[in-house]
């Protein structure tokens, strides 16, 4: 079993229910959710919107490969009503967003058969407080495999900047 860390976000509709529905589908299709952060209200990142986000992080134990987890998260997003992905940094409002943040201590850059890039750990995770705060809540001692620092250390250093 591998431990996979995912970030969840939504800024449309019944936000709390969107996150709960995503967690339920992750349990059904990917593996057991062994920890789930609190839900954090955050401002949009990378675009302007009147809709605040609700974000969380979860740790999932899975037997799936990283590419299979990516495919399943995209399927879940589609099942929950997300019809378009962010492309080339063009972000928009969304019913649900599930980002694969880390897969164990794997460092990986690969393109799926459908042409979707998977980079682990997520290349922008440390720039996003809405990812790091929930992740540090559930896994403070988790070590970033590239930076060599724990989530607690990374969140502490970003708060001092």
Secondary structure by P-SEA (a helix, b strand, c coil): cbbbbbbbbbcccaaaaaaaaaaaaaaaccccccccccbbbbccccccccbbbbbbbbbbbccccaaaaaaaaaaaaaaaccccccccccccccccccccccccccccccccccbbbbbcccccccccaaaaaaaaacccccccccccccaaaaaaaaaac
